[in-house]
Every structure is written in C-alpha cells, then in structure tokens.
Amino acid sequence: MAWSLDARIPLVTVADAAGLATALGRGRPAAVLAEAPAVGVAAGGVPEGATGAVALESFEAVASAHAAACTCCAGRGPAAAALDRLFQARVRGKVSWFERVVALAETQAGREAIAQALTQDALTAARFRAG
C-alpha cells in the first residue's frame, strides 16, 4: 500500500460571492484570496460572502503573454505575490492559522493568474496546491 502526504495548503477557486460563502462554510479555517477589484465588496474592502475568513489578501489580474518569472519581466505574478503575503502572515502569526485558501476569481484573467501561480511559480507550488 502506497502512502502519499501532501502538506501543501489546498486552494479552491470560486467564481462568485455565493460560491465563496459556501466554500468558507465547509469547516476548517480558511483565508480568502480575492481578485481586485472584487465586484461585491462590502464596507472595509471585504468581499461579500467572506465572513468567517481568518485572513484576506487581494491581487490585480494582469493579462500577460509571458511565463511567470520570465527573463524580460523577472518578477512574480500578482497572484503568486498575494499568496506569498498570505503565507508569510500565517507563519509569522500576523493572522490566525488557516488550513486552506478560497480564491474568489470572478474573471477568466483572475482564474488564469491563480492557475499560473500554482503551476509556474516554484515557491507558490511548494506551498499551495489546487484542491
């Protein structure tokens, strides 16, 4: 019998506030990664449906024809940088401990930015997994 342990933080992407509320209601403590500007943003910059999240971070979905960290851009994508900020806040105790991330990506560009971070950014791929 083969055992496999994946200690990376699972990340689930949802497309709207209803999906966000449903995903957050599923138990374990979660952080929210929101594409900015989120369509349904309540006072204080919190996306609708994000009640119950222990941490919140956002990113600007910027369309790029380049791979993450290409030699001409030499930077990390906005979703990867936002996930890095969430991870750093978690390990430094600046936010409550979370066991999963729910990403609110209302546009195709936002979903692609998250997918690109998970597949092409080595640091993000080492910390997070689709799930």
Secondary structure, 3 states (H helix, E strand, C coil): CCCCCCCCEEEEEECCHHHHHHHHCCCCCEEEEEEECCCCECCCCCECCCCCCCEEEEEECCCCCCCCCCCCCCCCCHHHHHHHHHHHHHHCCCCCCCCEEEEECCCHHHHHHHHHHHHHCHHHHHHEEEC
